[in-house]
Amino acid sequence: MNLLIAAADNPVTHVVPHALHEEPIFSVATGGGDIPALNIYDGAYSFFITNHLMMTAVSAICVVVVFWLVSRRVRVKGEGLSAYQTRGRVAQLFETMCTFIRDEVVRPNLHEKTDKYIYYIWTIFFFVLFANVLGLIPIGSIMYLITGNAHDLHYGGTATGNLSLNVILAVGSFIAIIYIGIKETGAKAFFSHFNPIGWDDPKMLAIGIPLYVLEWVGLFIKCVVLAMRLFGTMMAGHLVIAAFIGLIFMAVKVSLGLGYGVQLAVIGGGIVLTLLELFICFLQAFIFTFLTVLFISQVATHHGHDDHHEDEHPFSDENQMDMDKIMSPERITPMHNPAG
């Protein structure tokens, strides 16, 4: 446990990726120079299985396994109304979450296109959620207590606390926005969406071309912000908790009694921060999903205002004419007034 406390002396070690093995799986020569961000040292790229890469795979496997089990609990079994009831509290919980995402997030934005793309949206939400929540489980610390090997402390971690994974998720959203926009509105309407001024008037090209470029840059920046927001939030939460634990390490250097006092305060604060971090795990998964749906709706529902207008007025033209006839002055019978 002393090693666990000492490890908090540098909080950054809790959020950076760590290789889980000593020798690289493969290496590729890239020329001279070092690029630490791309894991290039001495002119060679070396591929390692890191704890973040492992947790990415674990999160994906958990999503597949959990929903395979849940799907078996929501299947129709037997006869009558009871055959359509979802069995099990866990299955009901996930079904409720799926319903909320579909009816409160996707349908108000994509309308009739909801059922066509809801599976992609569900996949994004639950993958990010599982990656966030699994990062709160101290897998490395549990393994260290069992094995006593300090290297096992590097196991676990938050996969979404790695910018590389978040960039891939943002690239997926960027591709989905373009693909769905072209599929639903057509290539011409999709690319014209980025230049509302149009290309017909040559005099307006001086405004239209810069506006067209800015709209594409804006879409790119939106997806970059998706990755940066998720990365910064998830990394910051673990840094704060690790820094709190580091206060114990610093207090012990002053006196043992102060260390015990700070330890009690850190335990209470750590519990509160962990509960807050759990809430943030759900919140960030929701925000990432909601913004992805919102960006898709901006290009896929070209006549979104008209659709909203029609939703507010459910009567057809024929039904409206019938209502006008019914409510006309000639058809309204005045109430009898006994007082004359």
Secondary structure, 3 states (H helix, E strand, C coil): CHHHHHHCCCHHHHCCCCECCCCCCEEEECCCCCEHHHCEECCEEEECCEHHHHHHHHHHHHHHHHHHHHHHHCCCCCCCHHHHCCCCHHHHHHHHHHHHHHHHHHHHHHHHHHHHHHHHHHHHHHHHHHHHHHCCCCHHHHHHHHHCCHHHHHCCCCHHHCHHHHHHHHHHHHHHHHHHHHHHHCHHHHHHCCCCCCCCCHHHHHHHHHHHHHHHHHHHHHHHHHHHHHHHHHHHHHHHHHHHHHHHHHHHHHCHHHHHHHHHHHHHHHHHHHHHHHHHHHHHHHHHHHHHHHHHHHHHCCCHHHHHHHHHCCCCHHHHHHHHHHCCCCCCCCCCCCCC
